Each structure stands twice: as C-alpha cells, then as structure tokens.
Amino acid sequence: MSHSLIRCALAVFAAAFIAACSSPPQPPSTDVPDNGAIVTPSALPVLMPHPIGPSFQRENALWTPVPWSDLPGFEQDDLTDAWHAWLLSCEKPHPSWRKVCTEVAGLQIADDATRRAWMRRALQPYLVRSTTGKDIGMLTSYYEPVMDGKRQPVDGFNVPLFAMPSGYSGQGTWFSREQIESGHPSASTALRGKEIAWLNDPVDAMVLHIQGSGRVNLQEPDGSVRQVRVAYAATNNHPYKSIGRWLLDRRLIRDASWPGIKAWVDANPARVKEMLWSNPRYVFFKEEAIAPQDQNVGPRGAQGVPLTPGRSIAVDRRSIPYGTPVWMMTAGPTLNVQKLVLAQDTGSAIIGAVRADYFAGWGHEAGDLAGRVKQDLYLWTFWPKGAALP
C-alpha cells in the first residue's frame, strides 16, 4: 500500500506479520486482504436505501444515487480535518472536480453548517455496492511506524534499509529476500553503498517492508538525531507471502496475536531468519526529509498528496477514484464512526467495491488502533452534480 506504516505498538505486531495494508504508490503486499485482526461480528444496522435513480456501474462497483437523508450521522461530523484532507486532494483533482475544488477552497474558513449546505447543493451522494448488490464491506487500518536507526552500522544496529540497487530499475524480478540477506555476491555488489539507515531488529525491518514506509529517528555519525521518512521506492517483484500465515500453517502458533508471535520469536531465535525468508518480497526505500510543516501529515498516498490521520483511506481504484470524498460508516469495538474521509491511497490487498484501509496516523497509539481494526463498513461516495460519472 502503499508503503509505509506499522511498527511499534505491541498489538500491531500481529498485524505486521499477517497484514497487507496500503500506502503510497503501489503497496508491497499482494495476497492477504487484511491486517491480521480478528473479524468482529457486525454491529452495523441493515441499510434501507432509498434509490433516487438508476445505479451507475464502475469496473468493480455499483454506485446508487440516494438522498442525503440516507447518510447516517451527516449532521454530527466535525468537518475541520476532513476539509484539510479535501484541500490536499484538490491539489491533484480528478478532472470532474476542478471547478468544485475552487468552491471547496472558498469554504476553508466556513463553519460546518455552511459547508454541509454547500455539499447538499453541489454534490450527489451514491451508495457503493458490489456488482452483485452487496452493500456491506470490510474496513482495516494502517499506520506509519516510527523507529530508531543509525546512519552507520554501530552498537548493534546492523540491519540495513536499502535504496534502489545499482543497475536495477524496479522492473522485472530481482534477487529474493533470502538471497539478499544471505549475501548473494551479485546482490551485495549492487547494494554496496545503498544503505540509507541501519536498524537493530530484523523484525522491525520486515514491518517496514510490509507497510512500505515509516519514520526513522536517525542518528548521524556526529551524534545528532533527526527524523526522516523512508518511503517506498520499489520492490524486487517477488510475491508477498504472509509471515503470520507461515506460522499458522505450520502450527507454530494458534493465532497471529501479539503474545503468540512475540512468544514464538523470543523462544525461537534460531528460526527467525527462516520465518522472515518465507516472504521473498523485498522493499527498497528512498529517504525523504520531513519539513516542519509536514510533521503533522502522513506520507504521500497513491494520489500523490499527504495522508491525513483519520481522514484518508486507501481504496480499490476500480471502485472509487482517487480524490473522491467518501462518507464512511463503521461500527465495532475499535472504531464506531460516521465521518467524511477522502480516497487518497490504494493497496494491492485493498480489493473490492466496499473495501477501505483507514489511515490511523503514526506512532504507538495509531499502531495499536491499526492492528485491531477489521470490521464491517458502508461507503457512500460524493460526486459533483451535472458532472459525468467516472
């Protein structure tokens, strides 16, 4: 998914192994459509939509026009953060949104009542359903990990994060994770001098690979520390294989919870490489400075704009185009929200009409939330009245 995001909270450790979240440009994981959390029983009410016109079929979804009264909680959402995320999407708008984005910008300092009144005048809501008519989908969550690292391999920091290898464009299949980490001569030559940072735990490095990017508190040789972002650059184009699934299939753990995985890792240090090498996919990164004004936004999603905690989602582009404002309703033990979000990212595991990955932010609290979210949801898209549907 992107690429970047998970790592430090214990509850999320499980997610890092089974998961496949999302993040900027095209996410590392491919075959596991969830974050490892247990699906919670649905707490959503059964919808009774009131269609006001024929459904429009996209490649992977049906959009059914409905009245504004169908949107649960629309009057209660505080739109401040959502409007900020919307303005970011308007930096790279879909052609149908260019005129509307001018009006969005004009409402930047308006109150929510004025914004809601404008939305009703300018936009049409659509209930998103699968092509078979199913309206309940699945929500997972992802986040941006924050780790400690060093510029040089010292004091036990001996696990590298690599930039793109010499002579490799990101196209075609390159060496596997096992070949890279076991020192294959050709791979080692191509990666010499490409180290961006060094971590002290190979499992933390794998978490970054699964999520695709993260923040590193990087200590320079002079002892100074600054926070940088290691963002997704490319992969070796091997298939993603879930480490959690590897453990479960071998009955080494009964579930992929944090206690189970941590206990196994601690009790089996000699097998950690075997576990890690079961996932042949390897991610290469690029270092990005984090400007002061960017400290409170996430990495750039697949739309090319920074992600906003709690207001950005990753979607299946065949269902919802980038930059589309979306009304989301989900209910469960971790999240119980009805709110405006923006489709700003994607992920190879984010597949389906009513499917979203919720960007929780960065750090421990966000990681704890992201590792536990796996629950039902409804989605409604908004589209400018009079504009051709996408």
VENRA-V519998 format. One record per backbone hydrogen bond with DSSP energy under -1.0 kcal/mol. CO is the residue of the C=O (numbers start at 1). NH is the residue of the N-H. Records with the same first field share a line. If there is no record, write none. Layout:
CO: NH  NH
//
This chain:
5: 143
10: 13
12: 16
14: 18
15: 19
17: 243  244
23: 2
56: 63
61: 58
62: 129
63: 56
64: 127
65: 52
67: 70
68: 71
71: 74
73: 76  77
79: 83
80: 84
81: 85
82: 86
83: 87
84: 88
85: 89
86: 90
88: 91
89: 92
94: 97
95: 98
97: 101
100: 104
101: 105
102: 106
104: 107
105: 108
107: 110
111: 115
112: 116
113: 117
114: 118
115: 119
116: 120
117: 121
118: 122
119: 123
122: 385
124: 383
125: 66
126: 381
127: 64
129: 62
130: 133
134: 130
137: 377
138: 356
139: 375
140: 358
142: 360
144: 363
145: 215
147: 217
149: 219
150: 198
152: 154
154: 157
156: 158
159: 199
161: 196
162: 285
165: 168
176: 180
177: 181
178: 182
179: 184
180: 183
184: 188
185: 189
186: 190
187: 191
190: 166
191: 194
194: 163
197: 161
198: 150
199: 159
201: 205
202: 206
203: 207
204: 208
205: 209
206: 210
207: 211
208: 212
211: 4
214: 230
215: 147
216: 218  228
217: 149
218: 226
219: 151
220: 223
224: 220
226: 218
228: 216
229: 288
230: 214
231: 286
234: 284
236: 174
242: 246
243: 247
244: 248
245: 249
246: 250
247: 252
248: 251
257: 261
258: 262
259: 263
260: 264
261: 265
262: 266
263: 267
264: 268
268: 271
271: 275
272: 276
273: 277
276: 279
280: 177
282: 236
284: 233  234
286: 231
288: 229
291: 294
292: 295
294: 297
299: 307
301: 304
305: 301
307: 298
308: 311  312
311: 342
312: 359
313: 344  345
314: 357
316: 319  320
318: 60
321: 324
324: 343
325: 382
326: 341
327: 380
328: 339
329: 378
330: 337
337: 330
339: 328
341: 326
342: 313  344
343: 323
344: 303
345: 315
346: 23
347: 350
349: 351
354: 138
356: 140
357: 314
358: 142
359: 310
361: 144
363: 367
364: 368
365: 369
366: 370
367: 371
369: 372  373
374: 40
375: 139
377: 137
378: 329
379: 128
380: 327
381: 126
383: 124
384: 387
//
